[in-house]
Amino acid sequence: MDVVTADRFAEAAAAYVHIPFCSAICPYCDFAVVAGQDHLATRYVDAVCDEVGAAEPWRPLDAVYFGGGTPSHVEPRLLGRILDAIAVKHGLSSDAEISLEANPEDFALEHAIGLRDAGFNRVSFGAQSFDDEVLVSLGRRHMASQVDASVQAAREAGFDNVSIDLIYGTPGETDASWRESLEQGIATGPDHLSCYALTVETGTPLGRSVRNGAEAPDPDVQADRYELADRILTAAGFGRYEVSNWSKAGRECRYNSTVWAQGEYEAYGNGSHGFRNGRRYRNHRRLDAYIERIESGRSARAGHDVIVGWDAEIDRMFVGLRRSVGVARGPGTDTLLASDEGKSLLGAGVLVEHDDRLVVSRPLMTDAVHRSLLAMDGPIVEVVNHA
């Protein structure tokens, strides 16, 4: 993605919809999800539609993203009701990207056709690995062979934009199996791939297992796996446009690109986060609390943070430096480069100045750059969205 295109997403309008239902909760997952609660799906969709209906009208949306959870676990007609409510309230641009996350075991052809009929045109599959032993270790409910079948079902149903998610660094995964996952993932013919390191989150079954002595992911191994992914995906024609995301030209995820450009997006559903009018807001996380609040006529909001002045500048850099194009120079970049931490990062080649922009040239060091940003003090400025 070129600089002009990437920065243009700062002016985009988007929405995120959270669908919390899953057939089972993976041991590494710390998202706002539930299993065994499918009987609440209709009631939940009613609540989300009510939340959308109570929102202030905005403008036609360029991207809508249904995440979870497992949106594909819910009937297409129910998801379509939410999408219809959004279209009525805000409108959709003529070429809007309408994405949903899906698991391979939920994605037969009939289901895929139902989702296309409901208005979805992009699907992101949680493949995670093409090694069946690794999939079992991750607590996944599909086998590797189901991923290709799901991608083909999506294509046959008319999805012309397909993404695959992979996880690297699972204990028991080998260099050879990770390479095989990358090669098989490419062979399914996706337009986009995301690769994430397995992380151990407090409060998850994986977190408890590691605390009790189970093997934890090795950060050095994960770094090697990331670099292998970048080499293989680049050689296959996928360009990295964000730390963990690669795509064919023009197939970058518009919703995520809006978020990373500090564009604005609405959020609907339990545990969802949005950004509008200088505020980053969040909804109540618990499913029952969310439904009860909406049904009693109260707001789903659990709180918000005002992002203005210097905070807006740090926020712009925090999200924007994840992109391969980095960010335009501004008060924040100047302050960072004048600091001891910034000078050290620049001298080490982690940060690079290029065409009046600041870029993280070593993506694996992005967290270190973020820590430096959060440690900075600076003047109050009025820059909010200059990408």
C-alpha positions in Angstrom: 0.0 0.0 0.0 1.4 3.4 -1.0 1.6 6.4 1.4 -1.2 8.3 -0.2 -3.6 5.4 -0.1 -2.7 4.5 3.5 -3.1 8.0 4.8 -6.4 8.5 2.9 -8.0 6.0 5.4 -7.8 8.7 8.0 -10.9 10.1 6.3 -12.7 6.8 6.1 -15.8 5.8 8.1 -16.1 2.3 9.4 -17.9 0.1 12.0 -17.0 -2.9 14.1 -19.6 -5.4 15.2 -18.8 -8.0 17.9 -20.3 -11.4 17.7 -19.4 -13.3 20.9 -20.7 -16.8 20.2 -18.4 -19.8 19.7 -18.8 -23.5 19.6 -15.9 -23.7 22.1 -13.4 -21.2 23.6 -9.8 -21.7 22.6 -7.4 -22.0 25.5 -5.4 -18.9 24.5 -8.4 -16.6 23.9 -9.1 -13.7 26.2 -11.7 -11.9 24.0 -15.3 -11.3 25.1 -16.7 -14.6 24.0 -19.1 -17.3 25.2 -19.7 -21.0 24.4 -22.9 -22.9 24.9 -25.0 -19.8 24.8 -26.4 -20.1 21.3 -30.0 -19.8 22.6 -29.2 -16.1 23.2 -28.2 -15.4 19.6 -31.5 -13.9 18.5 -31.9 -11.9 21.7 -28.4 -10.6 21.3 -28.9 -9.6 17.6 -32.1 -7.8 18.7 -30.0 -5.9 21.2 -27.3 -5.0 18.7 -29.9 -3.8 16.2 -31.4 -1.6 19.0 -28.0 -0.2 19.8 -27.5 0.6 16.1 -30.9 2.2 15.9 -30.2 4.4 18.9 -26.9 5.7 17.4 -26.5 9.1 15.9 -26.7 9.0 12.1 -23.3 9.4 10.5 -22.4 9.0 6.9 -22.1 6.0 4.5 -19.5 3.5 5.8 -16.5 2.4 3.8 -16.0 -0.8 5.8 -17.9 -2.9 8.3 -16.1 -5.7 10.2 -17.9 -8.5 12.1 -15.4 -10.0 14.6 -15.6 -12.2 17.6 -16.0 -14.7 18.8 -17.1 -16.6 15.7 -19.5 -14.6 13.5 -19.8 -17.6 11.1 -21.2 -19.6 14.0 -24.4 -17.5 13.9 -27.1 -17.9 11.2 -26.5 -15.7 8.2 -30.0 -14.2 8.4 -29.3 -12.9 11.9 -26.0 -11.3 10.9 -27.8 -9.9 7.9 -30.3 -8.2 10.2 -27.5 -6.3 11.9 -26.0 -5.3 8.6 -29.3 -4.1 7.4 -29.7 -2.0 10.5 -26.3 -0.4 9.9 -27.2 0.3 6.3 -30.4 2.0 7.3 -28.8 4.1 10.1 -25.6 5.2 8.4 -25.7 3.9 4.8 -23.0 2.0 3.0 -20.7 3.2 0.3 -21.2 1.6 -3.1 -18.0 -0.5 -2.8 -18.0 -1.0 1.0 -15.9 -3.8 2.4 -18.2 -6.0 4.5 -16.0 -8.5 6.4 -16.6 -11.3 8.9 -14.4 -13.7 10.7 -15.1 -17.4 10.2 -13.9 -20.8 11.4 -13.4 -23.5 8.8 -15.7 -25.9 10.5 -18.6 -23.4 10.2 -18.2 -22.7 6.5 -20.0 -25.1 4.2 -21.2 -23.9 0.8 -24.8 -23.3 1.8 -23.7 -21.2 4.7 -21.3 -19.2 2.5 -24.1 -18.5 0.0 -26.3 -17.3 2.9 -23.6 -14.9 4.0 -23.1 -13.5 0.5 -26.8 -13.1 0.2 -26.8 -11.2 3.5 -24.3 -8.7 2.0 -20.9 -9.9 3.1 -18.1 -9.7 0.5 -14.9 -10.5 2.5 -14.2 -13.4 4.9 -11.2 -14.0 7.2 -10.7 -17.7 8.2 -9.1 -18.6 11.5 -6.9 -21.3 10.0 -4.1 -20.8 12.6 -2.1 -23.8 11.3 -2.0 -26.5 8.7 -0.4 -29.0 11.2 -3.2 -31.1 12.8 -1.1 -31.7 15.9 -0.6 -27.9 16.4 -4.4 -27.4 15.8 -5.1 -29.9 18.6 -2.6 -28.1 20.9 -4.4 -24.8 20.1 -7.7 -26.3 21.0 -9.1 -25.8 17.5 -12.0 -27.8 16.3 -11.1 -28.2 12.6 -8.4 -30.1 10.8 -6.0 -28.7 8.2 -7.9 -30.2 5.3 -11.0 -28.2 6.1 -9.3 -24.9 5.5 -8.9 -25.4 1.8 -12.5 -26.7 1.5 -13.7 -23.5 3.3 -11.7 -21.2 1.0 -13.1 -23.0 -2.0 -16.7 -22.8 -0.6 -16.2 -19.0 -0.2 -15.0 -18.6 -3.7 -17.8 -20.7 -5.1 -20.3 -18.6 -3.1 -18.9 -15.4 -4.7 -16.4 -14.1 -2.1 -13.7 -12.4 -4.1 -11.7 -11.3 -1.0 -10.5 -14.0 1.3 -8.0 -13.8 4.2 -6.3 -16.5 6.3 -5.1 -16.1 9.9 -2.1 -18.1 11.1 -0.6 -18.4 14.6 3.2 -19.1 15.0 5.3 -20.1 18.0 3.0 -22.8 19.5 5.0 -25.2 21.7 5.3 -28.4 19.6 5.4 -26.5 16.3 8.6 -27.0 14.3 10.3 -24.9 11.8 9.2 -27.4 9.1 5.6 -27.4 10.2 5.5 -23.5 10.3 7.0 -23.4 6.8 4.4 -26.0 5.6 1.6 -23.9 7.1 2.8 -20.8 5.2 3.1 -22.7 2.0 -0.2 -24.5 2.3 -1.9 -21.2 3.3 -0.6 -19.6 0.2 -1.6 -22.6 -1.9 -5.3 -22.1 -0.9 -5.2 -18.9 -2.9 -6.1 -16.2 -0.4 -5.9 -12.5 -1.1 -4.6 -11.6 2.4 -2.8 -13.4 5.3 -2.3 -12.4 8.9 0.4 -14.0 11.1 0.3 -13.6 14.8 2.5 -14.8 17.6 0.9 -17.1 20.2 0.6 -15.0 23.3 0.0 -16.2 26.9 -2.8 -14.1 28.5 -3.5 -14.0 32.2 -6.8 -15.7 33.1 -6.9 -18.0 30.1 -6.5 -21.8 30.3 -3.2 -21.4 28.5 -2.1 -18.8 31.0 -2.9 -21.1 33.9 -1.1 -24.0 32.2 2.0 -22.0 31.7 1.9 -20.7 35.3 1.6 -24.4 36.5 4.7 -25.4 34.5 3.6 -26.0 30.9 6.0 -25.0 28.1 5.6 -21.3 27.1 6.2 -19.9 23.6 9.8 -19.0 23.0 10.2 -15.3 22.0 13.4 -16.0 20.0 11.7 -18.9 18.1 8.7 -16.7 17.4 11.0 -13.9 16.1 12.6 -16.4 13.7 9.2 -17.7 12.6 8.0 -14.1 11.9 11.0 -13.4 9.7 10.5 -16.6 7.8 6.9 -15.7 7.2 7.9 -12.3 5.9 10.4 -13.8 3.5 8.0 -16.5 2.2 5.0 -14.2 1.9 7.0 -11.5 0.2 8.4 -14.0 -2.3 4.8 -15.2 -3.0 3.7 -11.7 -4.0 2.1 -10.6 -0.7 3.2 -7.1 0.5 3.4 -6.4 4.2 1.4 -3.3 5.0 1.2 -3.6 8.8 3.2 -5.5 11.4 1.2 -8.7 11.2 -0.6 -8.4 7.8 0.3 -9.1 4.2 -1.8 -8.9 1.1 -2.0 -8.8 -2.6 -2.0 -5.3 -4.1 -5.3 -3.6 -3.4 -6.5 -6.3 -1.0 -5.5 -4.7 2.3 -8.2 -4.8 4.9 -10.0 -1.5 4.8 -11.4 -1.7 8.3 -8.0 -2.3 9.9 -6.4 0.3 7.6 -8.9 2.8 8.9 -8.0 2.0 12.5 -4.3 2.3 11.9 -4.7 5.6 10.1 -6.6 7.0 13.1 -9.8 7.1 11.2 -13.1 7.0 12.9 -15.2 3.8 13.5 -18.4 3.0 15.3 -18.6 -0.1 17.6 -21.6 -2.3 18.4 -22.0 -5.3 20.6 -20.5 -6.4 23.9 -16.9 -5.7 24.5 -16.5 -3.7 21.4 -14.3 -0.5 21.1 -14.9 2.5 18.9 -13.4 5.9 18.0 -15.6 8.9 17.2 -15.2 12.6 17.7 -12.0 12.4 19.7 -13.2 9.7 22.0 -12.1 6.1 22.3 -15.1 4.3 23.9 -15.8 0.8 25.0 -19.0 -1.2 25.6 -19.7 -3.5 28.5 -17.9 -6.8 28.1 -20.2 -9.3 29.7 -22.9 -10.6 27.4 -25.7 -10.6 30.0 -24.8 -7.1 31.1 -24.8 -5.8 27.6 -28.2 -7.4 26.7 -29.8 -6.2 29.9 -28.6 -2.6 29.5 -29.9 -2.4 25.9 -33.2 -4.1 26.8 -33.8 -1.6 29.7 -33.1 1.4 27.4 -29.7 2.2 28.8 -26.5 2.8 26.9 -24.1 -0.1 26.3 -21.1 2.2 27.0 -18.8 1.2 29.8 -16.6 4.2 29.5 -14.4 6.4 27.2 -11.1 8.2 27.0 -10.9 11.7 25.5 -8.1 11.8 22.8 -7.2 15.4 22.1 -4.1 17.5 22.0 -0.9 15.7 22.9 -2.8 12.5 23.5 -4.1 12.6 20.0 -0.6 13.0 18.6 0.7 10.0 20.6 -2.4 8.0 19.5 -1.7 8.9 15.9 1.8 7.6 16.2 0.9 4.6 18.3 -1.5 3.2 15.6 0.2 4.6 12.6 3.7 3.3 13.2 2.3 -0.2 12.9 2.0 0.5 9.2 4.8 -0.2 6.8 4.4 3.4 5.5 4.8 4.8 9.0 3.5 8.3 9.9 4.0 11.9 8.6 6.4 14.1 10.6 4.7 16.1 13.4 5.2 17.3 17.0 5.2 13.7 18.3 7.8 12.4 15.9 10.0 15.4 16.5 9.8 14.9 20.3 10.5 11.2 19.9 13.6 11.8 17.8 14.9 14.4 20.2 14.6 12.0 23.2 17.4 9.6 24.3 15.2 6.6 23.5 14.4 8.0 20.0 18.0 8.7 19.2 18.9 5.1 20.3 16.2 3.6 18.1 17.2 5.8 15.2 20.9 4.9 15.6 20.0 1.2 15.8 18.1 1.4 12.6 14.8 0.5 14.2 13.4 3.9 13.2 14.1 5.4 9.8 13.3 8.9 8.5 12.2 8.8 4.9 10.5 11.4 2.7 9.4 13.5 5.8 8.0 10.4 7.4 9.0 8.2 10.3 8.9 4.4 9.8 9.6 1.4 12.0 12.0 -0.5 9.7 12.2 -3.6 12.1 8.6 -4.6 12.8 9.6 -7.0 15.6 10.7 -3.9 17.5 7.4 -2.1 17.3 6.6 -2.8 20.9 9.8 -1.1 22.0 8.9 1.9 19.9 5.4 2.0 21.6 7.0 1.9 25.0 9.1 4.9 24.1 6.0 6.8 22.9 4.1 6.1 26.1 7.1 7.3 28.2 7.3 10.7 26.4 6.2 14.0 27.8 5.3 16.7 25.3 3.6 20.0 24.6 -0.1 20.3 24.1 -0.8 20.4 20.4 -3.9 20.5 18.3 -2.9 17.8 15.8 -5.5 15.0 15.8 -5.7 13.5 12.3 -2.8 14.4 10.1 -1.9 10.8 9.5 
